Amino acid sequence: MQEFTDLVKGQFDYLMEQVTKFETDYFELSEKVRQMYQEMMTLNAQLTEALKGQCAVQLCKERQ
C-alpha cells in the first residue's frame, strides 16, 4: 500500500510541477504578446501620422 501511495504522490508532484511550468510559460508569453500588441499600435499611430503628411492627389508632385 505504501508503494501505491508513493507512486500517487510522485505523479501528483510531477503534475504540479508541469502545471507550474505551464503557468509560468503562459504568463511570460502573455506579456510578450501584450508588448508586441502595444508596439504594433504605436507603429500604426506613427504610420497614420506619416500618411497624413502626404498629398492625397495622385498627380501631386509632392506625393511619394
QUIBELVEN-V280368 format. One line per field, one symbol per residue. ss: DSSP state (2 for helix, 1 for strand, 0 for the rest). phi: phi as a letter, one per 40 degrees, with the letter a starting at -180 (. if undefined). psi: psi as a letter, one per 40 degrees, with the letter a starting at -180 (. if undefined). A space follows every 10 residues. Layout:
ss: ???
phi: ???
psi: ???
This chain:
ss: 0222222222 2222222222 2222222222 2222222222 2222222222 2200000000 0000
phi: .ccccccccc cccccccccc cccccccccc cccccccccc cccccccccc cccccccccc cccb
psi: dddddddddd dddddddddd dddddddddd dddddddddd dddddddddd ddeihehdeh deh.
